[in-house]
Amino acid sequence: MALSTREGFPAFLSEENGHIPVQDGDCNWLVIVTREAMENVAEPPDASLDRLSQHSSLFLDVATFKLEHGRAGEEDTIWVQTDDITEWQSLQTN
């Protein structure tokens, strides 16, 4: 099931990572996007709330992929790193 943002819970930055509160219908999750992933998703490198928001659909697609393949983290978190995005993108072109 695809992840969707949780109403009333906006995305935010904490320390150097982006956080997107989401749900999958049954559970609430927190997608944590690393600074490097935000910086590498577009030019120029940027780890701002704007970058997180602009590419949130990509980050949620990658997080959904990880969740569907049993790669969610502990405590209802799903980490999205640069390698995860690269892997997901390579599978989209095949």
Secondary structure, 3 states (H helix, E strand, C coil): CCCEECCCCCCEEECCEEEEEEECCCCEEEEEECHHHHHHCCCCCCCCHHHHHHCHHHHHHHHHHHHHCCCCCCCCEEEECHHHHHHHHHHHCC
